[in-house]
Amino acid sequence: MMQYAALIPFFPLAGFVIIGLLQKKLSKNIAAILACTTILISFIISLGVFMSISGQSQEVQIAPWMNVGSFSASFTFLLDPLSSIFLMIITGIGFLIHVYSVGYMHDDEKHNVFFSYMNLFVFFMLVLVLASSYLLMFVGWEGVGLSSYLLIGFWFKNKSYNDAAKKAFVMNRIGDLGFLLGIILLFITFGSSDYHTVFQKAQGFMSGDTMITVITLLLFVGATGKSAQIPLYTWLPDAMAGPTPVSALIHAATMVTAGVYMVARSGILYALAPVSMFVVALIGALTAVFAATIALTQNDIKKVLAYSTVSQLGYMFLGLGVGAFSASVFHVMTHAFFKALLFLCAGSVIHGLSGEQDIRSMGGLRKKMPITFITFLLATLAISGIPPFSGFFSKDEILAHAFESNKLLWAFGVIGSMMTAFYMFRLLFLTFYGSYRGGIKKNEHEHEPAADTHSGIHESPKVMTIPLIILAILSTIGGFVGVPESLGGTSQINKFLGPVFQSAQAKMLIADSSSSSVSEIALMGFTIVLILASIFLAWNFYISRKRVPSAEGTRLPALTNLSYHKYYVDEIYNALITKPLDKLSVFFKNIVDNKIIDGVVNFSGKFTEWVSGLMRFVQTGNVDFYLLAMVIGIACIIFFKLM
């Protein structure tokens, strides 16, 4: 199947071109079938590649790209265990989200445009993970940035949605600058941007080398932008402006994990840079906790899940920073299952409530939307880390490595897990339990209405619920590919990814799992008890006491108010960065551009016009005058020549 690898990104690209060019001529059904079919074919080929991987990497050259002096680059794909897992996630989850979108976007006037954009995104994401060089990865990296801009601002008639798309685009460009500088330094240091050459030459560098440290920190700047880590995380919650399937595909399962993939792919470089490893782990741990504290108080169903995504990405970087490369990739996979499911369930709720997203206006939906409720419950159990659901195994392995590496980072991870369980069950209870609250927003001391008065609530159609069921199954059993040895398993995913991270693990002089079985089980038990306590606390608040979050504008406790307003980070950025830059732009526009640059250009024109006005008087049209002027001119030439 390796020889067919070039077809994996080709089919989504073909779908984009065909649907994009013929969008006005194709019916909605034909466009949807074409978009879904192209992704399905890519998934089938990806599955074949995944089954053919034997642990060894293989490069497949597609076409020459550029040849300038001693530098040459080609479109070459790298097939190995790491890229094959991401291929499965992108095409598999992508296909389910495409199918779901058939129902969700059916009545949208730009239905065909939406599917063309979705296919374009999948194409660039596949290029990103298949690339055999940082340069080609950067092409996919920028491509998914463009695609996300188009999809976030899909409903562009709404100004706030346009602003969200621009914000995502600009903040990603900040990270991309760091990534690009890292690639330039890679080429200066190693004479190439190809993975094979870079990683092979890196073996000869000493641990802690300054240049390697600078390169890895710059690459991580790119990762913080794409994967929404502190301080470049604020674009992701606003990106919920796009259609819910976009949130599921881009901001839960694929695009935001691009930074994780890049750091994991560069594992040997980070293994040689202990400072960078600590920075990655610290930023990941801080992001995991910080984003979780914001999710505790949000009332928009998609905003809660958005901050949850930021938090879970923090766990992935925490794992990468402590050397748990396989565990982080494992969490990417399980997170793709349950977070895509959570977003699609949220879309099902929004669809069933005719666009309502405020959880204060929900309640009692479990009887009206049983499939959505059950699948949402399973995804909530998975993300909370309840055994034996998928999130338990991947998150536990990250925490086990963190405990061995740095107890403080482990404590951050445990605190984040507790808050994750609380805000997710808060979301579950307020959305599906109690009685329907309609459009009435209660404060936290009031009780819910006694009866369900909303008769229009309905379950989503099968084209939307079938993907939910499949993802729920994966969220339930997906973790069994990584059962640790302490629980009698063999952690198949660690063995599968072992050859990719073997060199990095050797440089760090640590084993893939360094904690004893007894201590790991004790850590599991301790974490599970705390998680269950958090769930009980959520039950006590929102089921037993029937609390409903306060309405906007009411007086909130100081810490709650701070969390509710997201610590005013956007306002701080606006005051310290955006407004000064806006004022600087106005200065350059009014002074530098209009008065200096335009002034010089305008002066040149006016001066020429003035001189021409003077010369006009010489052009009298009188031949005698012209002869006199000619004689005087000749006389002057002779005079000055003789002088």
HELIX and SHEET records of a PDB file:
HELIX    1   1 MET A    2  TYR A    4  5                                   3    
HELIX    2   2 LEU A    7  LEU A   21  1                                  15    
HELIX    3   3 LYS A   28  SER A   52  1                                  25    
HELIX    4   4 PRO A   81  TYR A  104  1                                  24    
HELIX    5   5 HIS A  111  LEU A  130  1                                  20    
HELIX    6   6 TYR A  134  ILE A  152  1                                  19    
HELIX    7   7 LYS A  159  PHE A  190  1                                  32    
HELIX    8   8 TYR A  195  ALA A  202  1                                   8    
HELIX    9   9 THR A  210  LYS A  226  1                                  17    
HELIX   10  10 TRP A  235  ASP A  238  1                                   4    
HELIX   11  11 ALA A  239  ALA A  241  5                                   3    
HELIX   12  12 THR A  244  ALA A  248  1                                   5    
HELIX   13  13 LEU A  249  ALA A  253  3                                   5    
HELIX   14  14 MET A  255  THR A  257  5                                   3    
HELIX   15  15 ALA A  258  ARG A  265  1                                   8    
HELIX   16  16 GLY A  267  ALA A  271  1                                   5    
HELIX   17  17 PRO A  274  ALA A  295  1                                  22    
HELIX   18  18 ILE A  301  GLY A  321  1                                  21    
HELIX   19  19 PHE A  325  GLY A  352  1                                  28    
HELIX   20  20 ILE A  359  SER A  361  5                                   3    
HELIX   21  21 PRO A  370  SER A  384  1                                  15    
HELIX   22  22 SER A  390  SER A  405  1                                  16    
HELIX   23  23 LYS A  407  PHE A  432  1                                  26    
HELIX   24  24 LYS A  462  ILE A  477  1                                  16    
HELIX   25  25 GLY A  478  GLY A  482  5                                   5    
HELIX   26  26 GLU A  485  LEU A  487  5                                   3    
HELIX   27  27 GLN A  492  MET A  508  1                                  17    
HELIX   28  28 SER A  517  TRP A  539  1                                  23    
HELIX   29  29 ASN A  540  SER A  544  3                                   5    
HELIX   30  30 ALA A  558  TYR A  564  1                                   7    
HELIX   31  31 LYS A  566  TYR A  568  5                                   3    
HELIX   32  32 VAL A  569  TYR A  573  1                                   5    
HELIX   33  33 ASN A  574  THR A  578  3                                   5    
HELIX   34  34 LYS A  579  PHE A  587  1                                   9    
HELIX   35  35 PHE A  588  ILE A  597  3                                  10    
HELIX   36  36 ASP A  598  ARG A  616  1                                  19    
HELIX   37  37 VAL A  623  LEU A  642  1                                  20    
SHEET    1   A 2 GLN A  58  VAL A  68  0                                        
SHEET    2   A 2 PHE A  71  LEU A  79 -1                                        
END                                                                             
